[in-house]
């Protein structure tokens, strides 16, 4: 019985020996894929990270000279590979500061979509408030169909 096990292990070793030259290349590919996964997780995190997202949006608004008056969370919207985490945000600021804010949001690592922008005409010379929906996404790991 022991001899049969040993012969089986020798055959298995011989079969696996063909992969030995490819091991270093496979290790490099694995390291590259892990690095890519880390980057993807920063762009579309696995967790909702609502606090971090709100701090990031507030920081970009402050840098652009825009004041955030109100955040309103909206219901999550589950998609196949991610979940939208929408907010409605009310902003105050001059026109060019708003443009700077949207430009800054477009350059952050997280995926951020701005839609349904309401830009009311001010009744006076005072700065108008703008209410916009902002969505971020969190990822969901799913297996691909065969």
C-alpha positions, 0 to 999 in steps of 0.5 A: 500500500505504501509503495502504491502511494509513493508511486502515485505521488511520484506521478503527481510530482512529474505532472506538476514539474511541467509548471515549475518554469511558469511559476515565477511568471504566475507569481508576477501575474498574481501580484499584478492582479492583486495590485489592480484589485486594490486600485479597483477597490479604491474606485468602487469600495466593497463597503458603503463608506458613507462617512468617508464619502461625505467627508470627501465631498465636503472637502472638495466643496470647501476647496472649491469655495462651495458651501454644502447646506444639506445632504439627504440620503436616498434609497440604495439602488442595487445593480449587477456588479455594484450598488448605487449610494445616492444623496441629494445635496444642496449647495451654495456658491458662485457659478465658477466655484460650482464649476470648480467643485464639479471638476474636482468631483470628476477627478476623485478616485471614487466613482461619482455621478452628478445628475438632475442638476437644478440651477434656479434663477435667483430672484435677487443678487444673493447666491442661489441654492442648488440641489443636486443628486450625487451617487457613489457606488460600492462594489459587489464581488460576483462570479462570472457565468461560465 
